[in-house]
Amino acid sequence: MSLRRQNNRRGLLAEINVVPYIDVMLVLVVILMVAAPFVNPSVVNLPSVNKASKAPETVVEVIVYPDGRLSLRSGKEMRPTDAAGLVAAVREAQGTNPDTPVVIAADKDVRYEDVMNVMKTLQAAEVARVGLSLRIERSAAAK
């Protein structure tokens, strides 16, 4: 839309001329298209893993419930325990092999603090192999 005065040779022009901007953008697109093949993508150095040994035969599992109760599962035997007797129960379940892994299992409803307190207790007692389980079965949590 142009506004021009009838009396003046030079009228007022109220339009934006976008042709120079389009030219600049096309030049930038061409530069990026030409330069893109020469850019090396970032390389991520992943750690290498040696051949994994077979999974352990026996695992001691500490189950943390949403209400704060603890249970200990060793093999097919499952028994309740408390925070004070947790280390003694784990040592007893490990028996003569102190390198038996201890796995902490918790439901998604369990507070993170409760799981971390169990892990701190086991690590303070110098239990060698402590880990976290991804999930537990609902049937085990209901018992």
N, C-alpha and C positions, 0 to 999 in steps of 0.2 A: 504494500500500500504506500503510495507516495503522495506527499502533500506538496503541492507546488503553488507558488504565488503567481498570479497572472502578470503582475507589474514587473517582477524581477526576472532577470535572465537566469540567475542562479537560484533555483528553487530549493526548498528544504527537502531532504530525502530521509524518510523515517524507516528505511528498510535495512536489514542487516545482510550484507553480502556474504554468503556462506561458501562460495566457491573457493576462496583461498584456504579456508579451514579444511575443506574436503581434500584439496591437493596435498596439504601437509599431512593429513591422516593417511592418505594412500602411500605417500613416501615412507612414513613410519612403518606401515604394514609391510611394505616391500623389504625394508631394512631388517625387520624382525624375521621375515620368512627366509631371507638369505643367511642371516646370522644363526638361526636356530640349529641347523645341523652341526655347527662347529662347537656348540656348547656341550661339555661333558656332563652327563647327569651325575649327581652325587653318589658316591660309592659307599655302601654301608658294609663295614667289616663285621661279620658275624662270628661269634666264637665257634670253634670246632669242637665236636663232641667225639670222644673216643667210643669205641664199640661198647655198648651198654651191657652190663652183666645182667643176669636174670634177676627177676624181682625176688625180694626176700620171702622165705617160706613162712615165717611168723612175723606178725606185726602186733604191737601193743597199741590199742586205740583208746584214746581218752575222748569221751563224748560229753560235750557241754550242752546243756538244755537251756531253753529260754528263761526258766525260773531260777537258774543258778545251780541246779543239781549237776553232779558229775557222775559218770559211769565209766567203768574200765572194761574193755573187751579184749580178751586174750584168747585167740583161737575161737572156740564156740562158747566159751564161758564168759558171761557178762555179770558184773557185780557193781553195785553202787559204792561210791566212795565220797569223801569230802575233801576240801582243799587242804586241810591239815594232814590227812593221811595219804595224799596223792603220791608223793615221792616214794613212800614206803610201799604202796601198792604197785607202782610202776616197777620198782626194783624187784619186788617179789615176782611180778609177771615176767620180767626179763630173765629171771632165773640165773643160770650160770653164764649167760651170754650178755654182757653189758652193751654190746653193739647192736642189739635188737632195736630196730627203728620204732620210735613212738610217734604216732600220728594223732593230731588233734582234729576232731570232727565236730562241726557245729552247724546248726540250722541257720537259715537266713534271718530268723527272728531273734537270734542270740546277740546280745550286745557285744560289740567289738572289744570293749574293755575286758569283758569276762574271758574271752579267748586269749587276749594278750596277757592277762594275769596268770592263766594256766601255763602259757609258754614261758613267761618269766620265771615261774616257780620251777619248772623243769630245767630251764637253762641255769638257774642259780644252783640247782642240785647237781650240776654237771652231767646231766643225761646227754649222752654222746650224739644221738641222732634224733632230732625233734623236727617234725614237719607238720604241714597243714593238709587236711583232706579237702577235696573239692565239695563234697556233699555227703549227707547221710540219708539213709532210707527213713521214711516216715514211720514205718513199722518198728524200727529200732528206737526211735525217739518216743514212741507211744508206750513202750514197756516201762 
